[in-house]
Structures are given as C-alpha cells and as structure tokens.
Amino acid sequence: MQPRSRWSRVGWIAGLTLRLSTGWATPRQQDQTVTLRLSGKDESVLVGEFEVK
C-alpha cells in the first residue's frame, strides 16, 4: 500500500498550512493557523523555529 499525502499539486502552485497549539488539551489551549502560498516551484520558506520544554 502506498503512503497517502495531504498535498495536492495544481500546476506549479504549492502551499503550506500550519496549525500551532499551545496548552494543548487544557482549558488554556490557544490555536493559531498560518497559511503560506509559495510563488515558484523552487522556492523554500523558513516558517519558524520552536522549542519544546
């Protein structure tokens, strides 16, 4: 069985959607969604860095 991916490609359009959560599974949970559209087939973007403690 081939692994499945959530990525779809239409021509050369590519995008990235991230959902970031803090305080996960607690009453203090906060979510943020970031969506980026890449403009070219060879483009790469540093979305960010995070530290888990």
DSSP file (Angstrom, degrees, kcal/mol; ACC not computed):
  #  RESIDUE AA STRUCTURE BP1 BP2  ACC     N-H-->O    O-->H-N    N-H-->O    O-->H-N    TCO  KAPPA ALPHA  PHI   PSI    X-CA   Y-CA   Z-CA
    1    1 A M              0   0    0      0, 0.0     3,-0.0     0, 0.0     0, 0.0   0.000 360.0 360.0 360.0 133.7    0.0    0.0    0.0
    2    2 A Q        -     0   0    0      1,-0.1     2,-0.1     0, 0.0     0, 0.0  -0.570 360.0-108.2 -79.4 141.5    1.3    3.4   -0.9
    3    3 A P        -     0   0    0      0, 0.0     2,-0.3     0, 0.0    -1,-0.1  -0.427  35.3-128.8 -66.0 145.1    1.5    6.1    1.8
    4    4 A R        -     0   0    0     -2,-0.1     2,-0.3    -3,-0.0     0, 0.0  -0.675  19.9-159.8 -96.7 151.9   -1.1    8.8    1.4
    5    5 A S        -     0   0    0     -2,-0.3     0, 0.0     2,-0.2     0, 0.0  -0.945  22.4-143.7-129.1 150.1   -0.3   12.5    1.4
    6    6 A R  S    S+     0   0    0     -2,-0.3     2,-0.2     2,-0.0    -1,-0.1   0.445  71.7 108.0 -88.3  -1.5   -2.5   15.5    2.1
    7    7 A W        -     0   0    0      7,-0.0     2,-0.4     2,-0.0    -2,-0.2  -0.547  47.3-173.6 -80.4 140.2   -0.5   17.5   -0.6
    8    8 A S        -     0   0    0     -2,-0.2     2,-0.5     2,-0.0    -2,-0.0  -0.976   9.6-152.1-129.1 146.6   -2.1   18.3   -3.9
    9    9 A R        -     0   0    0     -2,-0.4     2,-0.5     5,-0.1     5,-0.1  -0.979  12.8-179.8-124.2 128.2   -0.5   19.9   -6.8
   10   10 A V  B >  S-A   13   0A   0      3,-0.9     3,-1.9    -2,-0.5     2,-0.3  -0.941  71.8 -50.8-123.2 105.3   -2.3   22.0   -9.4
   11   11 A G  T 3  S-     0   0    0     -2,-0.5     0, 0.0     1,-0.2     0, 0.0  -0.508 114.3 -34.0  63.4-128.9    0.3   23.2  -12.0
   12   12 A W  T 3  S+     0   0    0     -2,-0.3     2,-0.4    -3,-0.1    -1,-0.2   0.193 103.3 122.8-108.7  15.1    3.1   24.7  -10.0
   13   13 A I  B <   +A   10   0A   0     -3,-1.9    -3,-0.9    24,-0.0     2,-0.3  -0.648  34.2 170.9 -81.4 128.8    1.1   26.2   -7.2
   14   14 A A  E     +B   38   0B   0     24,-0.7    24,-2.5    -2,-0.4     2,-0.3  -0.982   5.6 178.0-136.3 149.3    2.1   24.9   -3.8
   15   15 A G  E     -B   37   0B   0     -2,-0.3     2,-0.4    22,-0.3    22,-0.2  -0.927  17.0-145.1-145.8 170.1    1.1   26.0   -0.3
   16   16 A L  E     -B   36   0B   0     20,-2.8    20,-3.0    -2,-0.3     2,-0.4  -0.996   8.3-170.1-141.5 130.1    1.6   25.2    3.3
   17   17 A T  E     -B   35   0B   0     -2,-0.4     2,-0.4    18,-0.2    18,-0.2  -0.991   8.1-172.8-124.1 127.5   -0.8   25.4    6.2
   18   18 A L  E     -B   34   0B   0     16,-3.1    16,-2.5    -2,-0.4     2,-0.5  -0.928  11.4-159.9-117.2 140.9    0.3   25.0    9.8
   19   19 A R  E     -B   33   0B   0     -2,-0.4     2,-0.4    14,-0.2    14,-0.2  -0.975  13.9-168.3-119.8 117.4   -1.8   24.8   12.9
   20   20 A L  E     -B   32   0B   0     12,-3.3    12,-2.5    -2,-0.5     2,-0.4  -0.874   3.4-172.4-108.5 135.0    0.1   25.6   16.1
   21   21 A S  E     -B   31   0B   0     -2,-0.4     2,-0.3    10,-0.2     3,-0.2  -0.982   7.6-169.5-129.0 138.5   -1.4   24.9   19.5
   22   22 A T  E    S+B   30   0B   0      8,-2.3     8,-2.1    -2,-0.4     3,-0.1  -0.927  77.3  22.1-119.8 151.5   -0.1   25.9   23.0
   23   23 A G  S >  S-     0   0    0     -2,-0.3     3,-1.5     6,-0.2     6,-0.3   0.855  89.9-158.0  63.2  35.2   -1.6   24.5   26.2
   24   24 A W  T 3   +     0   0    0      1,-0.3    -1,-0.2    -3,-0.2     4,-0.1  -0.128  65.5   6.0 -54.1 135.4   -2.8   21.5   24.2
   25   25 A A  T 3  S+     0   0    0      1,-0.3    -1,-0.3    -3,-0.1    -2,-0.1   0.723 109.8 102.1  64.5  25.9   -5.7   19.6   25.8
   26   26 A T  S X  S-     0   0    0     -3,-1.5     3,-1.8     1,-0.0    -1,-0.3  -0.863  89.3-105.5-127.0 165.9   -6.2   22.1   28.6
   27   27 A P  T 3  S+     0   0    0      0, 0.0    -3,-0.1     0, 0.0    -2,-0.1   0.708 120.0  60.2 -62.6 -17.4   -8.7   24.9   29.2
   28   28 A R  T 3  S+     0   0    0     -5,-0.2    -4,-0.1    -4,-0.1    -6,-0.1   0.340  74.9 139.0 -91.4   6.1   -5.9   27.3   28.3
   29   29 A Q    <   -     0   0    0     -3,-1.8     2,-0.4    -6,-0.3    -6,-0.2  -0.258  30.3-172.3 -58.0 133.5   -5.3   25.9   24.8
   30   30 A Q  E     -B   22   0B   0     -8,-2.1    -8,-2.3     2,-0.0     2,-0.4  -0.997   4.0-160.2-128.0 134.7   -4.8   28.5   22.1
   31   31 A D  E     -B   21   0B   0     -2,-0.4     2,-0.4   -10,-0.2   -10,-0.2  -0.878   8.3-175.8-116.6 146.0   -4.6   27.7   18.4
   32   32 A Q  E     -B   20   0B   0    -12,-2.5   -12,-3.3    -2,-0.4     2,-0.5  -0.995  10.1-154.9-139.5 135.3   -3.1   29.7   15.5
   33   33 A T  E     -B   19   0B   0     -2,-0.4     2,-0.4   -14,-0.2   -14,-0.2  -0.934   7.9-171.1-113.2 133.0   -3.3   28.8   11.8
   34   34 A V  E     -B   18   0B   0    -16,-2.5   -16,-3.1    -2,-0.5     2,-0.4  -0.988   1.8-171.2-123.3 128.4   -0.7   30.1    9.3
   35   35 A T  E     -B   17   0B   0     -2,-0.4     2,-0.4   -18,-0.2   -18,-0.2  -0.983   3.6-177.1-123.2 128.9   -1.1   29.6    5.6
   36   36 A L  E     -B   16   0B   0    -20,-3.0   -20,-2.8    -2,-0.4     2,-0.5  -0.965  13.9-153.4-123.4 139.9    1.6   30.4    3.0
   37   37 A R  E     -B   15   0B   0     -2,-0.4     2,-0.3   -22,-0.2   -22,-0.3  -0.964  17.7-138.7-111.2 124.2    1.5   30.2   -0.7
   38   38 A L  E     -B   14   0B   0    -24,-2.5   -24,-0.7    -2,-0.5     3,-0.0  -0.613   5.6-153.7 -82.1 140.5    4.8   29.5   -2.5
   39   39 A S  S    S+     0   0    0     -2,-0.3     2,-0.3   -26,-0.1    -1,-0.1   0.671  70.4  29.5 -92.5 -17.0    5.3   31.6   -5.6
   40   40 A G  S >  S-     0   0    0      1,-0.1     3,-1.4   -26,-0.0    -1,-0.1  -0.963  76.0-115.5-143.4 159.7    7.7   29.3   -7.5
   41   41 A K  T 3  S+     0   0    0     -2,-0.3    -1,-0.1     1,-0.3    -3,-0.0   0.748 116.6  43.1 -68.1 -22.1    8.5   25.7   -7.9
   42   42 A D  T 3  S+     0   0    0      2,-0.0    -1,-0.3    -3,-0.0     2,-0.2   0.301  88.8 117.6-103.9   9.2   12.0   26.1   -6.5
   43   43 A E    <   -     0   0    0     -3,-1.4     2,-0.3     2,-0.0    -5,-0.1  -0.519  40.0-173.8 -79.7 142.1   11.0   28.4   -3.6
   44   44 A S        -     0   0    0     -2,-0.2     2,-0.4     2,-0.0    -2,-0.0  -0.975   4.9-160.6-131.0 150.9   11.5   27.4    0.0
   45   45 A V        -     0   0    0     -2,-0.3     2,-0.8    -9,-0.0     3,-0.1  -0.996  18.2-136.3-134.5 130.9   10.4   29.3    3.1
   46   46 A L        -     0   0    0     -2,-0.4     3,-0.1     1,-0.2    -2,-0.0  -0.801  21.7-173.3 -83.1 114.2   11.6   29.1    6.7
   47   47 A V        -     0   0    0     -2,-0.8     2,-0.3     1,-0.3    -1,-0.2   0.875  48.7 -77.4 -79.7 -38.8    8.3   29.1    8.6
   48   48 A G        -     0   0    0     -3,-0.1     2,-0.3     2,-0.0    -1,-0.3  -0.939  35.3-102.4 161.6 178.3    9.8   29.3   12.1
   49   49 A E        -     0   0    0     -2,-0.3     2,-0.3    -3,-0.1    -3,-0.0  -0.952  28.9-175.9-129.7 149.9   11.5   27.6   14.9
   50   50 A F        -     0   0    0     -2,-0.3     2,-0.4     2,-0.0    -2,-0.0  -0.981  15.8-142.4-145.6 158.8   10.1   26.3   18.2
   51   51 A E        -     0   0    0     -2,-0.3     2,-0.6     2,-0.0    -2,-0.0  -0.977   9.2-150.8-123.8 132.6   11.4   24.7   21.3
   52   52 A V              0   0    0     -2,-0.4    -2,-0.0     1,-0.1     0, 0.0  -0.912 360.0 360.0-104.1 123.4    9.6   22.0   23.3
   53   53 A K              0   0    0     -2,-0.6    -1,-0.1     0, 0.0    -2,-0.0   0.376 360.0 360.0-110.2 360.0   10.3   22.0   27.0
